[in-house]
Amino acid sequence: MAAPSKKPSTKGAPPKLSDTTSVVGNNTEKPEAGEEVPCNFRVDPEFKRRFKTFCVAHDREMKKVFVEAMEEYMEKRGG
C-alpha cells in the first residue's frame, strides 16, 4: 500500500538574519549591552496602586524605582 501524499507547505521561507523587523519579541539576536528589553508580569491591583502612588509622591519613574529595589534586594540575597 502506498503512503499518503503530503500536503504542500503553505509557510513561506524563514526570515533572513539580515532582515530587520519591528516585531516585539523577535529574539533572534542578543540585545546590545545597555539596551532595554521588555519585562512583563502581573501584580495585585492594590500593589500596583500603592507602587504608582509611591512613585508619583516621590516624583520618580516606576521603572527606575523597580530596578533600584530589585538591585538592592538581589544584593542582600546574594544574587
Sequence and secondary structure as in RCSB ss.txt:
>XXXX:A:sequence
MAAPSKKPSTKGAPPKLSDTTSVVGNNTEKPEAGEEVPCNFRVDPEFKRRFKTFCVAHDREMKKVFVEAMEEYME
KRGG
>XXXX:A:secstr
                TT     TT  SS   TT          HHHHHHHHHHHHHTT  HHHHHHHHHHHHHH
HTT 
